[in-house]
Amino acid sequence: MKKYTSRFDKERLFLGIAAPLLAIVAALVVTALVILATGKNPGPAFNDMLTYGTASDSQVYILNKATTYYLAGVAVAIGFRMNLFNIGVDGQYRLAAFIAAALGGALTLPGIVSIPLIILCAMAVGALWAAIAGVLKVTRGVSEVISTIMLNSIATAVIAYLLQPGRLGELDRAGTKVSTEPLPSGSQFFLFDTGAAGELWGFIVVSAVVGVLYWFILGRTRFGFDLRTVGMSESAASASGVGVKKMIATSMILSGAVAGLIGMPTLLNDSHEFSNDFPGGIGFTGIAIALLGRNHPIGIALGAMLWGFLERTTNHLEFQGYDKEILGVIQGVIVLCVVIAYEVVRRYGIKRQQQRVGAELAAQASGPIKKQEVA
């Protein structure tokens, strides 16, 4: 029995390592072929990416980007663990950042009070916007994919209407940009000064706390167990006494609350205002990062840093004469390779498990037969 357990653990470890390694190798091969197709040598391109991406200023840039991307990945992953596709993260975080920025610009309170209020406001707006899709699903059976796509469009329209001079927006002195009123200096989040490498956003601490809470709540509490159970089988969860509709609505609200935090690193650490050039599309990036990280907090963190690394290095490659579309190609290839590699390894693992169970049953069945023959 001990020997079998040891063999089983080693095989699980092998499968766990094989999936990411297979994905990395496949992604590198396909990316190399794409670069070759453009008439360039992939060797110098990979070397330049590694050299530039590991520079101190690039590391700070990557961590700042990963702070935002990590929150987006966790927001999407909460829905995935419930078998829900919250494609509305993009609209939830943009609307939350806009309302929070307008509130922050109007506050004259000390930073120790105003900063928590801004963060709580963003979380509340994101949660309420996601709750609309959750309520529609549990009361009317509306697919969360359809409702959140429509809510994304509505959020964009609401922001465009309110972000105008005379409403919640104001025109800058140059007359070229409309934004909310800038946050007072006391309402700006702290920064880590890394010297010549630049300033590291202090909101990375909040992102880390969110990751710990995500791991603890979903992996170490009854609520998280119920949530994962509903995601795997609604009928089984319902039979065991879990309120399926309540869990669906709750998970959408939690996903929206985390989505509300996505814009906070940029708002509190960088731009200090919401304008038309506020970063967009991060919610869709979160979908790719959640897939890359397999909904695991550490995996999502690695995926977020990888995404930041690719953005930093491939933008640099453009100045080296490589096509700017390489970034999109590499990102898409990596996501596809990861999804395919994990599915291949998962099916292989299931097949191996079936073979082991079959061998054990055969061994147990042959035992009594041999005894009878001896008798």
C-alpha positions, 0 to 999 in steps of 0.5 A: 500500500505504501509503495502504491501511494508513493508511486501515485504521488510521484505520478501526480507530481510528474503530471503537474510538472508536465503540463506547464513544461509542455505548454512552454515548449509548444509556445516557444516553438510556435512563436519561433515559427511565427517570427521566422515567417516574418523573415526574422531570426527568433534566437536574437529576439528571445535573447533580447526579450530575456535581457530587456525583461530582466532589467531592474526598471523592467522588473518594476514595470512588470510588477506594477502591471501584474498588480492590476492583472492579478486582480483581474485574474482573481475576479474572473477565477471566482466565477470560473470556480462556480462554473460561471463566465463573468465576461463583464469584469471589464465593465464592472472595473471601469464603472467602479473606477470612474465612480470611485475617482469622482468620489475621491476627487470630491473628498477633502478628508484625511487620506487614512479615511478617504483612501478606504472610502474610495476602495470600498466605493469601487468594490461596492459599485463592482459588486452591485453591477455584477449583482444585476447579472447574478439576479437575472440568472437565478430569477429569470435564467438569463445567461451571465455571458449575455447579460454581462456583455450587455452590462459592459456596453451599458457601463461604457455608455454611462461613463461616456454620459457622466464624464463630460464638463458640467457633470462629473468631468472637467476639461483640462487647461489645454482643452484636450482631455476630459477627466474627473477632478484629480485626487488630493495628494492625501488620497493617493496610495503610497509608493515603494521607491526603488531608486533608478528602477522607478517606483513600485505601486503600493497597491501590490500589497492589497493584491497580495492580501486579495490573493491570500483571502481568495485562497483561504475562503475558497480552499479552507472554508465551508463557504468555499467548499459549497461554492466549488461543489455547486460549480462541479455539480448543481444537482449534487450540491442541491441534494446535499442542502446547498442553496444553489441560487444563493451561491450563484448570486453570491459568487457573482457579487464577490467576483464583481467586488474584486473586479472593482479593485482592478482600476485602483492601482492605476487610480491611486498609484498612477493617474489619480484621475479617470479620463478617456485614456484610462486603461481598458480591456483589462477584464478580458486580459483577466480571462486569459490570466485565469486560464493560464493560472488554472484558477489557482492564486499562485498560478494566476500571479505567475500568469499576471507576471508573464503577461506583464513581461510579454507586454514589456519585452514585445513592445521593446521588440518593435523598436528593434525592427520586429512587427508590433503584432507579435505581442498579440500572436505570442499571447494567443499562442501561450493561452492556447498552448496552456489550455491544450497542454493541461487538457492533454495531461488531464486526459492522460491522468484519467486514463492512467487512473482507470488503468490502475483501478482496472489492474487492482480489480483484476488482481483482487478478482484473481486472488480467490480463483487462485485459492480455489485452484490450490484447494 
